[in-house]
Amino acid sequence: MAGVLAALSAFLAQALHLALMLAAAPLLTGFVRLLKARILGRRGPPLLQPYRDLWKLMRKQPVVAANASSLFRLAPYLHMAFVLAAVALVPSFANGMSFAPLSDLVVLIGMLAAARAIVALAAMDVGTAFGGLGASREMTFAVLAEPAMLMVVFIFALLTGTTQLDLTLSVLRDTDLGVRVSLALALIAMVAIAIAENARIPVDNPATHLELTMVHEAMVLEYSGRHLALVEAAAMLRLLFWMSLIGVLFFPYGLGRGADPLGWPLGLALWAAKVLVLAAALALFECAIAKMRVFRVTEFLGTALLVALLGAIFLFLSTSLV
Amino acid sequence: MLTAIALAALGLGMLGPVGAALARRPFGNAIVYGGSLALSALIALAALVHLAGGAGPVAFSLPFGLPWLGVHLALDALSAWFLLILGLGGALSSLFALGYGRHEAEPGRVLPFYPVFLGGMALALLAADAFSFLVGFELMSLASWALVLASHREAESRDAAQIYLGMAAFGAACMLLCFGLLAGTEGDYRFAEMRAAPPTGLRASAVMLLALAGAGSKAGLFPLHIWLPLAHPAAPSHVSALMSGVMTKVALYALARVLFDLMGADQPGWWGGIVMAVGAASAVMGALRAVLERDGKTLLACSTIENVGLVAIGFGLALLFRGREPGLAALALGGAMLHALNHAIFKSGLFFVTGALLVATGTRAIDRMGGLIHRMPATALSALLLGMAMASLPPGNGFASEWLLVQAVIAAPRIDQLAFQVEAAVVAVAMAIAAAMAAMVAVRFLGVAFLGRPRSAEAEGAVEADAPMRAAMLLASLLCVLLGLVPSLPLQLGAPVLRMLLPGAEGARLAGGWIGPALAPESHTAYGSLALAALVVLGFMATVVVVQRLAVPGHRRGPAWDCGFRAAPTERPWGNPAAQYTAGSFGQPILRILGRPLLAASEQVEMPEPGETRPARHQSGFRDPAARFLFAPLQAVVMAIAERVNHLQFLTIRRYLALMFGALVTLLVLLAALEAR
């Protein structure tokens, strides 16, 4: 009986988690935009503007380029499917949700890579220069971001003995690892990767249509209507995904358990606080820094990779000393 | 089962002369490829039965061959696994060739050698003594050399064949010396005898290095990979598929046979460090070159170097873990074996795709294709599925095996030595870079060849491949999807290999659609391929349903937006095809970032003076470091020696006789000295 209840509770947590992520993703984007506008001294769009934008796009009939294949029309759905699956696996307020056994960090890297490859292919489909440019740059950034991310996973696996996110979180929450230099280095690397993955300043500018500076926007330039709505919604979800991931990995304290609903309110409050703090930091950072040239990005991501590698080596040294 | 496979190998060998006789007949094609298809399928089936039945090793010997040796054949789990790869790859290639072979300009240069090539590989895999193994190995090398020369009118093919022959000779020499050292002074070349008395100390290390050089040069491991991107693409496409998909695996089999089986488990762990380093270098260099190559078949051959490197990393990790962490050794070796199988299938399939493209457009340069998804939908669909497998994206089969390898490398720091720990971290970085570049290779290949607008008149007028070719491509992609969804199935099948090569890895059993946990219980991690795929499908369906509810239906067609790019004129409805990204421009960022430090890449822009009307030109290129630092100096040394000893060719007969006599006396003295000791 207790087992059934626990499974039911884990399922409830999973459903609540997904619903919250879906509902909160546009809100987060709206919050970041509003905050950025206020910092720059503008009034800014209302907080709920992203919902309205998505709704507007949904109600517009898409215009598809004459020579686009069916891949082009299928891609937004496939992309969304992979992002949704990834979002379902990263805990927000409680771990031990129904899908927890699937939540392997290496698999998550693979899911994001698959989502990226699908959009890059769709970008090549119309045969425009911008599509190719965006696809080429996006895939290039991944060549540096993916190893850095794997190094972060490597560090967590060394500390907790597993790459499974759910077990990792349990270990991080329930045992005292003390303050680790490696984790600080991993955090630096992870933030840099998240900035690149979400196409934020200084790697990319989500608001620009200035042709030669855009990467992600260049890939989805040909999309309109419901297709664009899906791509934009996936981008919003991805931002929340990365903030939740950073939040749970580096500040797992107070994270609830899927089988124990009494701990959820605290977990929910902490999740909201973590995401808000990260969003505020992102807005401040984006206002304070200029976008870099494309070939400087490799230095930015290369540094992230080296910092993460350094973190792993620090860990080898410190564990062999003990 | 052994008899069936041996007979099939013999049958393949005999199909060669049949092919020579029937080359000019219209039905020769069907007989040779149909026969190869049947015999390869028989080999695959027999290997499958042997693996699934869990039968122990079987052996028999024949009374011919070397007088004191005979021919020894044996079938154990390791050879059965690779025979399965050979059978599958051979059957698929033969099926493809039923259609593709009809477009062959000179069938007389392909038909006699193709079955012999397959038969040679089967003999190498079945052999249980060094002599038979080398006969099979050499048969494989020579037959494939003849096949590389099939288009002998192209200077490129001739050069490739020459370099290939040289490298094959080098590899065979290394293997010969390796077996010589293994046999010891007693000189028994049966594998059973070698296994009974494994070498120790310095000699063992020499054997390891020779096996790595010999098998590694055949498999395309860095820095002996230089011939591979030249030779594999030069052969007809179904042969390229066999060379990349299966022949490299025969070489990996030789490596595994020597390192894990013949030399026993009692060998130093640092070997693993060397094999891992070589594998990681191959993975990165192969993937990097694949991003930069503009010829469809060459870039696939470079990606083969990458994948062989990944398998070698698995071998290295297994050597490192062997005797210390048996579960993790099984994880690494299981990943390597699975990746060998996966790569054989997806790379064969992709070479079929390039073959179909070659028939349809008459070119191998992907920059002259484009938009083929509209005209070759079946080819495009299989290319997409196979490309996703090559890119190691979930839920493809490439991801499953790479996941196992990544798990093994992440667990490597348990070996409590700082050097190995740092190496593991660096190898993990190399693997991730290679995987990300593999995804880039796939997107670039698919995007430039199949998507976008047609870049040439040939691409515009291309027609879909014929039925056998389509069947082979779709079958290969279907196998990839299947292996990706249930990777535990082939792993379960391969469990006897792990038990045979890793004594103490009894736990190599697997459960359900989940891989990982039973293979290495201590890693607490699993990859649920089927559940994950179901989750993605669920997400897809939910998205479709929600969008259908909310959005307005239908869509309109219009000219591409492209930030207000000028609409195309009516005579060119899809605009100027030159105004899209090419293979070269897609790889340019990588050329600058990684190509400059690793491949000495260069870019020159030639700008005309203001007022001049000639176009500006941009040139870029790169040189493989192995060619610059290893082969060029080597070539110089060989040429210098040849120059010096050239005068030996112009001596009188007296001097030749004197030389011979001198050599005889020297050898006799040597023998006497050895006897005296």
HADDOCK unambig.tbl for C-alpha pairs under 7 A between the chains (distance, minus, plus):
assign (segid A and resid 58 and name CA) (segid B and resid 550 and name CA) 6.63 0.50 0.50
assign (segid A and resid 58 and name CA) (segid B and resid 551 and name CA) 4.67 0.50 0.50
assign (segid A and resid 58 and name CA) (segid B and resid 552 and name CA) 6.82 0.50 0.50
assign (segid A and resid 59 and name CA) (segid B and resid 551 and name CA) 5.31 0.50 0.50
assign (segid A and resid 59 and name CA) (segid B and resid 552 and name CA) 5.43 0.50 0.50
assign (segid A and resid 60 and name CA) (segid B and resid 552 and name CA) 6.54 0.50 0.50
assign (segid A and resid 61 and name CA) (segid B and resid 552 and name CA) 6.07 0.50 0.50
assign (segid A and resid 61 and name CA) (segid B and resid 554 and name CA) 6.76 0.50 0.50
assign (segid A and resid 61 and name CA) (segid B and resid 555 and name CA) 5.58 0.50 0.50
assign (segid A and resid 62 and name CA) (segid B and resid 555 and name CA) 5.07 0.50 0.50
assign (segid A and resid 62 and name CA) (segid B and resid 556 and name CA) 6.34 0.50 0.50
assign (segid A and resid 63 and name CA) (segid B and resid 555 and name CA) 5.88 0.50 0.50
assign (segid A and resid 63 and name CA) (segid B and resid 556 and name CA) 4.76 0.50 0.50
assign (segid A and resid 63 and name CA) (segid B and resid 557 and name CA) 5.52 0.50 0.50
assign (segid A and resid 63 and name CA) (segid B and resid 558 and name CA) 6.18 0.50 0.50
assign (segid A and resid 64 and name CA) (segid B and resid 555 and name CA) 6.82 0.50 0.50
assign (segid A and resid 64 and name CA) (segid B and resid 556 and name CA) 6.01 0.50 0.50
assign (segid A and resid 64 and name CA) (segid B and resid 557 and name CA) 4.82 0.50 0.50
assign (segid A and resid 64 and name CA) (segid B and resid 558 and name CA) 6.03 0.50 0.50
assign (segid A and resid 65 and name CA) (segid B and resid 557 and name CA) 5.66 0.50 0.50
assign (segid A and resid 65 and name CA) (segid B and resid 558 and name CA) 5.09 0.50 0.50
assign (segid A and resid 65 and name CA) (segid B and resid 559 and name CA) 5.13 0.50 0.50
assign (segid A and resid 65 and name CA) (segid B and resid 560 and name CA) 4.54 0.50 0.50
assign (segid A and resid 66 and name CA) (segid B and resid 557 and name CA) 5.29 0.50 0.50
assign (segid A and resid 66 and name CA) (segid B and resid 558 and name CA) 5.27 0.50 0.50
assign (segid A and resid 66 and name CA) (segid B and resid 559 and name CA) 5.46 0.50 0.50
assign (segid A and resid 66 and name CA) (segid B and resid 560 and name CA) 6.75 0.50 0.50
assign (segid A and resid 69 and name CA) (segid B and resid 374 and name CA) 6.86 0.50 0.50
assign (segid A and resid 77 and name CA) (segid B and resid 540 and name CA) 6.07 0.50 0.50
assign (segid A and resid 77 and name CA) (segid B and resid 543 and name CA) 6.38 0.50 0.50
assign (segid A and resid 77 and name CA) (segid B and resid 544 and name CA) 6.84 0.50 0.50
assign (segid A and resid 78 and name CA) (segid B and resid 540 and name CA) 6.09 0.50 0.50
assign (segid A and resid 81 and name CA) (segid B and resid 536 and name CA) 5.35 0.50 0.50
assign (segid A and resid 81 and name CA) (segid B and resid 539 and name CA) 4.44 0.50 0.50
assign (segid A and resid 81 and name CA) (segid B and resid 540 and name CA) 4.52 0.50 0.50
assign (segid A and resid 82 and name CA) (segid B and resid 536 and name CA) 5.73 0.50 0.50
assign (segid A and resid 84 and name CA) (segid B and resid 539 and name CA) 6.02 0.50 0.50
assign (segid A and resid 85 and name CA) (segid B and resid 535 and name CA) 6.00 0.50 0.50
assign (segid A and resid 85 and name CA) (segid B and resid 536 and name CA) 5.59 0.50 0.50
assign (segid A and resid 85 and name CA) (segid B and resid 539 and name CA) 6.37 0.50 0.50
assign (segid A and resid 102 and name CA) (segid B and resid 527 and name CA) 6.67 0.50 0.50
assign (segid A and resid 102 and name CA) (segid B and resid 528 and name CA) 6.09 0.50 0.50
assign (segid A and resid 102 and name CA) (segid B and resid 532 and name CA) 6.91 0.50 0.50
assign (segid A and resid 110 and name CA) (segid B and resid 393 and name CA) 5.66 0.50 0.50
assign (segid A and resid 110 and name CA) (segid B and resid 394 and name CA) 5.91 0.50 0.50
assign (segid A and resid 111 and name CA) (segid B and resid 394 and name CA) 6.27 0.50 0.50
assign (segid A and resid 113 and name CA) (segid B and resid 393 and name CA) 6.75 0.50 0.50
assign (segid A and resid 114 and name CA) (segid B and resid 393 and name CA) 5.44 0.50 0.50
assign (segid A and resid 114 and name CA) (segid B and resid 394 and name CA) 6.76 0.50 0.50
assign (segid A and resid 117 and name CA) (segid B and resid 443 and name CA) 6.61 0.50 0.50
assign (segid A and resid 120 and name CA) (segid B and resid 443 and name CA) 6.99 0.50 0.50
assign (segid A and resid 121 and name CA) (segid B and resid 443 and name CA) 5.97 0.50 0.50
assign (segid A and resid 121 and name CA) (segid B and resid 447 and name CA) 5.84 0.50 0.50
assign (segid A and resid 124 and name CA) (segid B and resid 447 and name CA) 5.37 0.50 0.50
assign (segid A and resid 124 and name CA) (segid B and resid 451 and name CA) 6.09 0.50 0.50
assign (segid A and resid 124 and name CA) (segid B and resid 452 and name CA) 5.77 0.50 0.50
assign (segid A and resid 125 and name CA) (segid B and resid 447 and name CA) 6.77 0.50 0.50
assign (segid A and resid 125 and name CA) (segid B and resid 451 and name CA) 4.58 0.50 0.50
assign (segid A and resid 125 and name CA) (segid B and resid 452 and name CA) 4.52 0.50 0.50
assign (segid A and resid 126 and name CA) (segid B and resid 452 and name CA) 4.90 0.50 0.50
assign (segid A and resid 127 and name CA) (segid B and resid 451 and name CA) 6.99 0.50 0.50
assign (segid A and resid 127 and name CA) (segid B and resid 452 and name CA) 3.59 0.50 0.50
assign (segid A and resid 127 and name CA) (segid B and resid 453 and name CA) 5.33 0.50 0.50
assign (segid A and resid 127 and name CA) (segid B and resid 580 and name CA) 5.54 0.50 0.50
assign (segid A and resid 128 and name CA) (segid B and resid 562 and name CA) 6.26 0.50 0.50
assign (segid A and resid 128 and name CA) (segid B and resid 579 and name CA) 6.83 0.50 0.50
assign (segid A and resid 128 and name CA) (segid B and resid 580 and name CA) 5.04 0.50 0.50
assign (segid A and resid 129 and name CA) (segid B and resid 579 and name CA) 6.09 0.50 0.50
assign (segid A and resid 129 and name CA) (segid B and resid 580 and name CA) 4.41 0.50 0.50
assign (segid A and resid 129 and name CA) (segid B and resid 581 and name CA) 5.50 0.50 0.50
assign (segid A and resid 130 and name CA) (segid B and resid 562 and name CA) 6.55 0.50 0.50
assign (segid A and resid 132 and name CA) (segid B and resid 580 and name CA) 6.83 0.50 0.50
assign (segid A and resid 132 and name CA) (segid B and resid 581 and name CA) 5.01 0.50 0.50
assign (segid A and resid 132 and name CA) (segid B and resid 586 and name CA) 6.93 0.50 0.50
assign (segid A and resid 133 and name CA) (segid B and resid 581 and name CA) 6.85 0.50 0.50
assign (segid A and resid 136 and name CA) (segid B and resid 586 and name CA) 5.05 0.50 0.50
assign (segid A and resid 139 and name CA) (segid B and resid 440 and name CA) 5.70 0.50 0.50
assign (segid A and resid 140 and name CA) (segid B and resid 589 and name CA) 6.66 0.50 0.50
assign (segid A and resid 140 and name CA) (segid B and resid 590 and name CA) 6.40 0.50 0.50
assign (segid A and resid 142 and name CA) (segid B and resid 436 and name CA) 6.24 0.50 0.50
assign (segid A and resid 143 and name CA) (segid B and resid 433 and name CA) 5.42 0.50 0.50
assign (segid A and resid 143 and name CA) (segid B and resid 436 and name CA) 4.86 0.50 0.50
assign (segid A and resid 143 and name CA) (segid B and resid 437 and name CA) 5.89 0.50 0.50
assign (segid A and resid 144 and name CA) (segid B and resid 433 and name CA) 6.81 0.50 0.50
assign (segid A and resid 146 and name CA) (segid B and resid 432 and name CA) 6.08 0.50 0.50
assign (segid A and resid 146 and name CA) (segid B and resid 433 and name CA) 6.93 0.50 0.50
assign (segid A and resid 146 and name CA) (segid B and resid 436 and name CA) 6.63 0.50 0.50
assign (segid A and resid 147 and name CA) (segid B and resid 429 and name CA) 4.99 0.50 0.50
assign (segid A and resid 147 and name CA) (segid B and resid 432 and name CA) 4.67 0.50 0.50
assign (segid A and resid 147 and name CA) (segid B and resid 433 and name CA) 5.67 0.50 0.50
assign (segid A and resid 150 and name CA) (segid B and resid 432 and name CA) 6.87 0.50 0.50
assign (segid A and resid 151 and name CA) (segid B and resid 429 and name CA) 6.91 0.50 0.50
assign (segid A and resid 154 and name CA) (segid B and resid 410 and name CA) 5.93 0.50 0.50
assign (segid A and resid 161 and name CA) (segid B and resid 523 and name CA) 6.67 0.50 0.50
assign (segid A and resid 162 and name CA) (segid B and resid 523 and name CA) 5.91 0.50 0.50
assign (segid A and resid 162 and name CA) (segid B and resid 524 and name CA) 5.79 0.50 0.50
assign (segid A and resid 162 and name CA) (segid B and resid 525 and name CA) 6.07 0.50 0.50
assign (segid A and resid 163 and name CA) (segid B and resid 525 and name CA) 6.38 0.50 0.50
assign (segid A and resid 164 and name CA) (segid B and resid 525 and name CA) 5.67 0.50 0.50
assign (segid A and resid 221 and name CA) (segid B and resid 562 and name CA) 6.78 0.50 0.50
assign (segid A and resid 222 and name CA) (segid B and resid 560 and name CA) 6.88 0.50 0.50
assign (segid A and resid 222 and name CA) (segid B and resid 561 and name CA) 6.08 0.50 0.50
assign (segid A and resid 222 and name CA) (segid B and resid 562 and name CA) 6.71 0.50 0.50
assign (segid A and resid 226 and name CA) (segid B and resid 551 and name CA) 6.28 0.50 0.50
assign (segid A and resid 313 and name CA) (segid B and resid 422 and name CA) 6.48 0.50 0.50
assign (segid A and resid 316 and name CA) (segid B and resid 418 and name CA) 6.80 0.50 0.50
assign (segid A and resid 316 and name CA) (segid B and resid 421 and name CA) 6.90 0.50 0.50
